[in-house]
Amino acid sequence: MATNGSRRRVLVIDDSHTVRRSAEILLAQGGCEVLLAADGFEGLALVASERPDIVFCDLQMPRLDGWRTCAIVRRHPRFR
């Protein structure tokens, strides 16, 4: 369910600037509001504060990888 009219709020979590920028361009062209995070910790903060409709998360990232990021989100009752 979109929280801002008809635009979907999408969070892209990836440690690659190129991947984040490419995803941002493509998703924005598709009419999405795009949020970007460079790692899992930054992504978790944005999930909590911005409540995106969907999250695209790289699995292999330094600091907090995508597997653990997704597990944390799924365990939290607010985001199930």
N, C-alpha and C positions, 0 to 999 in steps of 0.2 A: 504494500500500500504506500503510495507516494505521500510524503508529508508536506510537500510544498506545491500544491496544485497538481498538475499532471506530470511534472518533472520528477523522475526517480533520482534519489540521492544515492550515489555509488561511491564506495570507498575502495581505493586501489592501494594495497600495501606491497611495496616491492623495493628492494635495496638498489635496483638499477634506475638511475635517473632517466635513461633512454626509454625503458619500459613504462615507467610512470608517465612520462610526457606523451608517448605514443598512445597509451590507453586514455589519457586525458583528452587528447585531440579526437580520437574516434568516438568516445562516449559522449563528449560534448556535441559533436556533430549529430549524434543520435538523440539529442535532446535531454541528456542527463546532466544533473548537477554533480560535479566530480570533486571528491575529496582525495587528497594524496597523503601517504605516509611512507617514510623511508625505512621503517623497521617495525617489528611487532609491538614494541612498547609505544611508539608514536601511534600506531594503528589502534591499540587498545584504548588510548586516551580519546581518540576521535570516535570510536564506537560508543564510548560512554557519553561524550558530550554532544555528538551530532546525530546519533541514532540513524545511521544510513539504512536504506532499504535493502542493500546487498553489499557484500564485501568480496572483492577479488584479492586473494592473498598468495604471494609467492611462498613456496614451501621451504626453499633453501636461502635463508638469510642469516647474517651474523646476529649476535646478541640474543634475540628471541626468534626462533624459526617459525615458519607458518603453521606447522603441526601444533606446536605449543600455543601459539596465538589463537588458533581456532578452538583448541581444547578449553582454553580459559574462557572464551566467549560462550561456548556451548554449556559450560558448567554454571554460568551465572544465570539465575532464574529470570532476570530482567530481559535477557537476550535470547532465550531459547526460542 
